[in-house]
């Protein structure tokens, strides 16, 4: 694994968070904390994507008579789907 040096800026809250992780002994340096937390975020996104894909596949495998008609959705759900 190579190392790529890059200058970045953090909000005070973000920097305090990674400093706290270092002070708690979870990472040896701020750089390691940032890299480690990015890796954790990447893994979490991959898990979320895999769960979503599995759920879509599960629903696609349902028989047609198990599908809920869109006109039976609540007004609240229709508003949410419309982005209101």
Steps between C-alpha positions, in 0.01 A plus 500: 500500500648831393480831678369811330578828675224756476428819687140517620293729720264388775230671700583548866250227591647249253855568613401474866337166423810346342723648773275336760534167320879533517493604866278201578763274344283383211754628247867595533476827302243744363591382149434139599170604661383677184603206281343250738172687527483538121550125467221439753270737309582323172422161655172631645396634159584167339292315763207740449522454122510120534196506733308724260585278204397188691169661600427608142576147379279353774211725403546432128470129576155546659201371307304778324203458736724587798581844362323797655325727254642850492152653530470342845789705638426758765506870415805536723685233303402655167626839623830345611543325164428829323768671710267744674 
